[in-house]
């Protein structure tokens, strides 16, 4: 029961921080996530929600990266394992696993499965290496190309 309270508390604090960041319009703040052992940064404006993984219903004859569908606040949402989509091993469904639901302006009912959330990162002082950012500790961060990803023909066609 304590673990559940801790998780609920973490989620509440994360939502409060996301709301606070959005209201202050911090342009350098990004949501940090992990997928396939790699760090990913998501612009706050591209995210609608970040939640624990609800029960998934598998979809027969779908691509292996399409993990299934789930209901989120009355909406049917397709869940894509971002690691598998990029050709890596499947993301284990654990307590720390999260799904990122993109902002509604993208017009697609999907979510991306990540191994875990690493909170908010201020990327203002990060170095640049080609398309990636490098933090003060030398960790490489990839920027999630949300709009481009969600409009890829391969992403939209889940049929195997």
Buried (B, 14 or more C-beta within 10 A) or exposed (E): EEEEEEEEEBBEEBEEBBEEBEEEEBEEBBBBBBBBEBBBBBBBEBBBBBBBBEEBEEBEEBBEBBBBBBEBEEEEBBBBBBBBBEEBEEBEBEEBBBBBBBBEEBEBBBBBBBBBBBEBBEBEEBEEEEEBBBBEEEBEBBBBEBEEBBEEEEBEEBEE
